Each structure stands twice: as C-alpha cells, then as structure tokens.
Amino acid sequence: METNKFAVLQKDVQEIIDLIGTNQNTEAANKLVEASELLDELLDLSGDDEDLIEISKYQVLLNQLQQRINSAN
C-alpha cells in the first residue's frame, strides 16, 4: 500500500485534532467522516498485515476523536 495514503490520513487526523482544539466541533465531525471513509477504502484495498496493523491504529484513534467530539457537544 502506498504510504502516500497514510500521509493523507495522518494530515486529516491532525486537522481533526486542530479543529477540536479550537472548538470547531462541527467541522471536526465532518472531517472525521471524510477520514473514516478514507480508512474504510484503505481497509478494502489492503491485504498486507503491516497495513492492517496501521489501519487498526487509525481506527482506534478516530474512535477516540469521535468520543471527544461527542463529549464536547
């Protein structure tokens, strides 16, 4: 799998964190949906164990961010 796709995902996650930090929770939630869709796409296209491990880390992180957004509302 291209590391490029993980770079995009990493950028999206950082943007979500920044939006949460500035109390822009609606925008953070929207960006989280986009990141989740990208993660699902990566999961569908991957069969490599290393990629699946990386994807699972992002799944946990996105779940934590979702909880943070929900608790702030």
GILINLIN-V605410 format. One record per pair of residues at least 4 apart in sequence whose ideal C-beta (glycine too) atoms are under 8 Angstrom apart, sorted by the first residue. I is the first residue (numbers start at 0). GAP is how many residues later the second one is. Records with the same first field share a line. If there is no record, write none. Layout:
BEGIN
I = GAP  GAP
END
This chain:
BEGIN
0 = 4  5  41  44  45  47  50
1 = 4
2 = 4
3 = 4
4 = 4  33  37
5 = 4  36  48
6 = 4
7 = 4  30
8 = 4  26  29  30  33  49
9 = 4
10 = 4
11 = 4  19  22  23  26
12 = 4  22  45  48  49  52
13 = 4
14 = 4  16
15 = 4  12  15  16  19  49
16 = 4  48
17 = 4
18 = 5  6  8  9  12
19 = 4  5  8  45  48  49  52
22 = 49
23 = 4
24 = 4  44  47  48
25 = 4
26 = 4
27 = 4  37  41
28 = 4  40
29 = 4
30 = 4
31 = 4  30  33  34  37
32 = 4
33 = 4
34 = 4  23  27
35 = 4  26
36 = 4
37 = 4
38 = 4  16  19  20  23
39 = 4
40 = 4
41 = 4  9  13
42 = 9  12
45 = 5  6  9
46 = 4  5
47 = 4
48 = 4
49 = 4
50 = 4
51 = 4
52 = 4
53 = 4
54 = 4
55 = 4
56 = 4
57 = 4
58 = 4
59 = 4
60 = 4
61 = 4
62 = 4
63 = 4
64 = 4
65 = 4
66 = 4
67 = 4
68 = 4
END
